[in-house]
Amino acid sequence: MNRNRHPASSKQNLSLKGKINRQFLTWLRLTDQPVVKIYRGFGNDHKLIIHGHVFRRSAIPRKKFRDSPLVNLLAVIRLFLVKPYPRATVRVHYGEQTAQIQTDPDGYFRLDLPLQQPLSPGWHPVRAELLSQMISPETVLAEGDGKVLIPHPTRFICISDIDDTFLISHSATITKRLMVLLTENAHSREPFEGVVAHYQLLGEADSGPEATNPFFYVSSSEWNLYDYILEFSRKNGLPEGVYLLSQLKQLAQVLQTGKTKHLTKFERIVRIIETYPVQQFILLGDDSQQDPVIYESIVRHFPAQIRCVYIRRIRPKKQPQTQALVDKIEAMGVSCCYFSNSSEAHQHSVKIGLIPS
């Protein structure tokens, strides 16, 4: 939820050009009021990792989903018409604790907030405020609410890719990927058959009563698609989790959607593993891009913490090089399943004792 305490621009007399621009933005369901957006964060006994974006212009969240290619096209395009708020001052709150940080050139902020004492497992509310830099006394221009996950002390944590791992995306072919992204919506797109049931069982694997294994979804998709992906996951019953996406893109970069340097994805996964040094990890991905390379590298760096790896077979041409990476993973003592259908992944989980038969 975002609330503005100081909607200064709405109090000014707009010029004719400004009124036309405001009307155009309204038609596109965009707002030019400052918005603070907090993404789902995570933490441990020592700190909370709180992150988000500040926008000068952003899309109003979609609430209705119609099976219309034109409506879906406009709905996605406006996600890439955002205007970030660079070098903005943000004050983050958890309970009585506060800290300040500046956004980067993309309007993004990430803060590690030290904890005075450990928190109970579950989701905890956090708040962030955009502070004025020109107005005195200090004024809050906008604020946003979010939540941070303290996982239950279960044995396993799951880290999953998104596109072509559970969401059918055709990432290997840019024209197919764009066609699906631009003409369908979060309610019309589909997961792979059987993947949701498998993920739900992994969430319950050796977790104990009233506790579930946490899920982290780490993707090359950009932050523009955060609400889109969250809505898809909610509608299809995927385990609730934390989403770590990639650098914001502008409209001119739409052709590059889903493409990012694989090092950044590796670093995000490492950050999760280092935050939870006691747990073991289940890695889930596909061979459409760089998941096999990244996961083989993760296993080399953290062999004792990786319980198993799942790679969905999407690109037949990449099968020989992917199989070579799978062999390397297994040679390091980590079980790996390279599969075409989720039923195979499910059977593998039963075989190695992760889930009941």
Secondary structure, DSSP 8 states (H G I E B T S, - for coil): -EE-S--HHHHS---HHHHHHHHHHHHTTEE-S-EEEEEEEEE-SSEEEEEEEEEEEEE-------S-HHHHHHHHHGGG--EE-TT-EEEEEETTEEEEEE--TTSEEEEEEE-SS---SEEEEEEEEEE-SSSSS--EEEEEEEEEEE--S-SEEEEE--BTTTB---TTSHHHHHHHHHH--TTT--B-TTHHHHHHHHHHTT--TT----EEEEEEEEGGGHHHHHHHHHHHT---EEEEEE----GGGGGGTT---HHHHHHHHHHHHHH-SSSEEEEEEESSSSHHHHHHHHHHH-TTTEEEEEEE---GGGHHHHHHHHHHHHHTT-EEEEESSHHHHHHHHHHTTSS--
